[in-house]
Amino acid sequence: MKKWSYLTSGDVIDVVAPASPSPREGLENGIRWIEEQGFVARVPDNIIRTDVFFASPLKEQLEQLKTAIYSDSKMIWSLRGGYGSMRLIPHMMKWKKPKAPKLFMGFSDVTALHIFFGQHWGWPTIHGRNVSSMSPEKKSKDRKDVASLLLGKKENLEYKNLKPMNELAKKAGTIKGEVSGGNLKLLQTSIKTSWELNARGKILFMEDVGERGYAVDRMLEQLWQAGISHKGPRALVLGDFSEGTEKDGRDLTAVALQRFADRAPYPVFKGMKCGHGDINFSLPLGTKAELSERTLTVKTGGN
C-alpha cells in the first residue's frame, strides 16, 4: 500500500457528494471547520442538487469526483453518506489510476469508495466523519483528532480496551495486517460486484446503524456463505452498532454479533468507538496495523 501525504496549512480539500444530499447547514458548517483548520475547501457549485435519492444526478456526481481525483488538491472528503456511492464504481473502473495517491475520507455509504480506492488503486484512506458532521460548534475529542491526523501530528493511532468476544480473542497474541472494511450493509452489498471486499490477511472492521438484530444476523450469514467473512481475515474488530432496537425496545444486535463471534475461526473484538455513534474516531484503512493486548495500533499515512 502506498502512503498519503500529510496536509499543511493552505492545502486544498475537495468536497464531494457521491451519495445522499446534506442540508445546506451541514455543508456550510463543514466548510467553516475546514477553513478554521487553515485548509481551503473547494466545493462544486452543483454539489447539492437533489435527484430524489442522491445529492445530484449520477453524471454530475461522477464529474465532481473525477475532477477532485485529478485536481491539485491533497484530499477528497465526502459530504455525507446515505446511499449512492456504489453507482459510481462501474464508471470509476474505466478511469486511469493517478500516479500519486490522494487521501479520501468519509464513512457509512462511502465504504464502497474505500474498498475501490484500497483494492483497485492501492490508496490508503480514512474511515471517519463526513464533512457534514464537522460543525465547529460541536467540541468533541474525535473531531479534534481529525485535524491532528490530517496535519501529521500523530504517527500512530491507538484504540485501547477492546473487549474479546471469543476464546481466540482472549488467547490472541500479536496480529499484524492492514485494516479493511466499514459499514456492514455495504460490505454485504459488495458481494459479486467488481468491488467485492477481499478481506484475506486483513484485520476486518465492521459497524452499522439502524439495523435490527435479525438483519445484522442475516448480513453476517450472507458474508459467511459467500466466504468473505471467515476465509481469510486475521481478526475482526467491531465498531458501533447503534439505533437497532426492536419494536418492544430490546436491542438484539449484540446477540447476532456474539453468535457470529462464537463460530468465527479468528479473534473477534468489540469496543471500537468508530461508526454512527456520538463519537466517531478516525480509522486509517490500508496502512500497517497491529492488534496486541486488546489494543489496535494503526499507522497513519506518512509512515
N, C-alpha and C positions, 0 to 999 in steps of 0.2 A: 504494500500500500504506500502511496505517495503521501507527503506531508502537506499541510496547508501553511500559508504564511500568516503570521500574526498581523493584526491590524495596528496602525498607528494613527495619530490624530490627523484628520483631514482626508482619510481614506473614504472611498465611496462604497456605500452599501446599496445594492439594487433590491428594491422591494417588489415582490411579485405576488400574484394571487392565482395560484394554479388550481384552487379548489372552490370553496364556497365564499360568498361575499362577507365582508365585515361591515358593521355600522361605521359610518364616517368618523364617529368619535374615536373608535378603536384605531383606525388608521392615523388620525391626527395625533393621538396620544403616543403611538408607537414612533412616529416621525420625531416628535418632540424628545422622546427618550434617546433616540439615536443621535440627535443633534446635541443634546446635553452632554453626551459622552465624547464629543469632539469629532464625530464622524459626519459624513454628508449622506443624507438619504436621497436616493434618486427614485422617483415614483412615476410610473406611466400615467398619462392623463386619463386613460380609459381603464384604470385598474379596477374600478368598481362600476360595472355596467350590467347589472344583474340579468342573467339569462335563465330564469326560473330556478334552477338548482345551483347555478355557478356564478362566480364573480363577473364573468363576461363570456361571450361566445368562445368556443374552442379555438377558432382561428386567432382571435385576439390574445387568448391565454398563451398559445404557442408562440406568437410573435413577441410577447412580453418576456417569456422565459428564454427564448433563443437570443434575444437582444442582450439580456442580462448575462447569459453564459459567455457570449463572445465580446462583452464590453470590457472597459478598463477598470471595472470595479474589483474590489478584493473579496466581496462576499455577496451572496444571494440569500435573501431572508424571506421566508413565506409569511404572507399577511395573516392567513388563517387556515385551519383545517376544514373539516366538514365533509365534503365529498367532491371528487372530480379529478384528482391528480392522475389516477391510473389511465384516464383517457388520453393523456399527453404522451405516454410512453411509446406506443407503436410509432408515432411520428418521430420521437427522440431517437429511436433506434437507427434512423436514417441520417442523423446528424453526425458530423465529423467531431471526433473527440479533440478538445483543445489540447495544446501542448503542455500547458501547466494546469494543475488542479485549482479549483476555486472553491472557497468554503460555502457550504449550504447549511442552513439551519431552519428548523421547524419541527413540528410533531403532529401526531394524530393522522389525518388522511395523507399527509405528505410522506408517511412511511414508504409509500410506493416510490417516491423520488429518492429517498435514502437508499433503497435497495438498488434502484437503477444506477445511481451515481457510484455506489460502492462496488457492485458486481460487474458492471459493464465498463465503467471508466476508471475504476480503482481510486476513486476520490474518498478521502475521509470526510465525514460530515458530523454535524452536531444535532442530536435529538434534544430539543429544548424549546423554550417558549416561542410562540409565533409573535410577529410584530404587534398584532392587535392586543396582546396581553402584557405589553411592556409600559403601562402607564407610569409616568414619573411620580404620581401621587401615591402609588402603592409601594411602600417601602418594605421589601422582604429580602431575605438573605439570598434566595435563588436569583432574584433579579439583579442584585448587586454583583453576584458571582458571574453573571453573563459578561459584564464589562471586563472583569479581571481575566476571564477566559479569552475573550477576543483580543485583548491587549497583550496576552502572553505573560501575565503576572504569575500564572501557575503552570508549572511543568507537569504536574500530576494532579488528578482529581481523585479523592478518596470517598468511598461510600461505605461507611462503617456500620457495625452492629447488624449485619444481615442475619436473618434467622433461618437455621436449617429446617427443611421441610421433610427430609427423608434421612434414612440411615447413612446413605452415601455422602450426604452433605455434612453430617456430624463427623464422619471419619475422613473427610476430604483433606488432602494436603494442599500443595500449590498447583493451581490450574492456570495455564497461560493460553492466551488466544485473543484475537480481536473480538470486540463486542459487535453483535449484529442483531437486527430485529426492530421492534417498535410496537405499533398498535396491533393487537391480536387479530382484529377483524380484517385488517389489511394484509397480515401475514397469511390468513386463510384465503383472502381474495387472490393472492398471488399464485395459487396453485394452478398449474397447467397453463400459465401465461408465459410470455417471453421474458418476464422478470421474476419468475418464481424464486422464492427465497432459497438460497443454498446455505444451510447452517452448519455444514460439515467443518469440524475443527474450531467452531466459534463458541464463544460464551453468548448464549442466546438471551435476549431481553424481551419481555412482553409486558404490556399494560393495556387497559381498555376502560371505557366509560359507558354507562347506560345499558350494559348487557346483564341480564338476569342469569342466575346460576345455571339453568339448563342450557342457555345459549352459549355460555362460556364452555360448558362441558362439550357441547356439540362441535364448537370450533376446534377445541383441542383434540377431539376424537377424529375429525377430518384431517387435521395436520398429522396425527399419528398414522392413520390409514394411508396417507399419501407418502409416508416415510420421511417427512420433513422434520418432525419434532423429536424423533427418537433415534434416527440413523445418522449420527454424525456430530451433534452438539457435544461439547465437553462439559457444559453445565448450563443451567437455566437460572436466571435471576428475574424475579417478578417485581414490577413496579406497582403503582396504584391500580386497583380495580374498584372504581367508585360508581355511585348512583345506580347500583344494580339491584335494588330492593324489590322483593315480591309485593304483590298487592296487599298482603297482610303485614307488611313491614319487615319481614325477615330478609336477611341477606345471605343467599346461598352460594354466592360466588366463591367464598372461601372453601366450601365443600367440594366444589368442582375442581378447584386448584389443588386441594390436598389429594383428591383421588388421582389426579394426574401425577403429582409428585410421588405417590406411593408406588406407581408402576414404572416411573421413568428410570432408564438404565444409567443415570448420571446424577450428580448432586443437583438439588433444587433448593434455592434460597428465596426468601421474600424480604421485603422491608426497604426496597429502593424508593426514595421519595422522588420518583420521576413519573410523569404522566398527567392525568387530568385532575389531580388533587389540588388543594390550595397551594402547596409547594411543588414546584416542578424544576428540580435541579437539572442542569445541562449534562448530557451524557455523550461524549465523543464516540462515534462509531467508526470502525475501521482502523483504529490506532492500536498500539500494543497495550495489552491489559493483563492483569494478574489478579487472580482470586485466591486469597490466602487468609486464614484465621478470621473468617467471616467479614473480610474487608475486600472490596473490589477497588483496585487501583488502576486508573486508566491514564495513559499518556495523552497529553494534548498535542495539537498539530505540529508544533515547531520542533519536536524532538526527533 
